Amino acid sequence: MSITQAQADAAIAAARKAAIGIGVPMNIAVFDDSANLKIFARMDGALLGSADIALGKGRTAALFGMNTEAIGEFCKPGGTSPGLENTNGGLVVFAGGIPIRDASGALLGAVGVSGGAVAQDFQVAQAAAVAAQALTN
């Protein structure tokens, strides 16, 4: 099963609310379980260059079903998969991409967020993922 429109809309709404709460406009991308873009939002004032990063984070998390920063661990010097970030047309392997799962743990899609510091991107992405997952129960 893939992410529904209602879940994607909930993710966008929660991400916007979290971004407003920290005062950082964000680019927010939600992907389905096949790593296809479901919905994208660029908040007023969000960095233009971060749009592509948000898309990359969401796609990366959907492709691997893992948080993007966890994938980054494989790519680090001494990691098990150096160069992994160069596969699949390029991956984004720092925080801000989070998979979205249903109650049984099956992958529904992913969210990618960019526009602030890495920790802010993660915080906003996490809010989005939690909101989408809340509609799966």
ZIZIRA-V254984 format. One record per backbone hydrogen bond with DSSP energy under -0.5 kcal/mol. NH is the residue of the N-H (numbers start at 1). CO is the residue of the C=O. E is the energy in kcal/mol with one decimal. If there is no record, write none. Layout:
# ZIZIRA-V254984
nh & co & e
NH & CO & E
NH & CO & E
This chain:
# ZIZIRA-V254984
nh & co & e
3 & 108 & -2.1
8 & 4 & -2.4
9 & 5 & -2.9
10 & 6 & -2.2
11 & 7 & -2.2
12 & 8 & -2.3
13 & 9 & -2.6
14 & 10 & -2.5
15 & 11 & -2.4
16 & 12 & -2.7
17 & 13 & -2.3
18 & 14 & -2.5
19 & 15 & -2.8
20 & 16 & -2.8
21 & 17 & -2.2
22 & 18 & -1.3
23 & 19 & -0.7
23 & 20 & -0.7
24 & 19 & -2.3
27 & 114 & -2.9
28 & 41 & -3.1
29 & 112 & -2.9
30 & 39 & -2.9
31 & 110 & -3.1
32 & 36 & -2.7
33 & 108 & -0.8
35 & 32 & -1.8
38 & 30 & -3.3
39 & 30 & -1.7
41 & 28 & -2.7
43 & 26 & -2.5
43 & 41 & -0.6
46 & 43 & -2.4
50 & 47 & -0.9
51 & 48 & -1.5
52 & 48 & -0.5
53 & 49 & -0.6
54 & 50 & -2.6
55 & 51 & -2.2
56 & 52 & -2.3
57 & 53 & -2.7
58 & 54 & -2.4
59 & 55 & -2.4
60 & 56 & -2.5
61 & 57 & -2.5
62 & 58 & -2.1
63 & 59 & -2.7
64 & 60 & -2.0
65 & 61 & -1.8
66 & 61 & -0.6
68 & 97 & -2.3
70 & 67 & -0.6
71 & 67 & -1.6
72 & 68 & -1.9
73 & 69 & -0.9
74 & 70 & -0.7
74 & 71 & -0.9
75 & 71 & -0.9
76 & 72 & -1.1
79 & 76 & -3.1
81 & 74 & -2.3
82 & 79 & -0.5
84 & 81 & -2.1
86 & 83 & -2.2
87 & 84 & -2.1
90 & 87 & -2.3
91 & 85 & -2.8
92 & 56 & -0.6
93 & 91 & -0.6
98 & 111 & -2.5
100 & 109 & -3.1
102 & 106 & -2.3
105 & 102 & -1.8
108 & 100 & -3.3
109 & 100 & -1.5
110 & 31 & -1.8
111 & 98 & -2.6
112 & 29 & -2.7
113 & 96 & -2.3
114 & 27 & -1.9
115 & 116 & -0.5
121 & 117 & -2.6
122 & 118 & -2.4
123 & 119 & -2.2
124 & 120 & -2.3
125 & 121 & -2.6
126 & 122 & -2.8
127 & 123 & -1.8
128 & 124 & -1.9
129 & 125 & -2.7
130 & 126 & -2.5
131 & 127 & -2.0
132 & 128 & -2.2
133 & 129 & -2.6
134 & 130 & -1.8
135 & 131 & -0.6
135 & 132 & -1.0
136 & 133 & -1.8
137 & 134 & -0.6
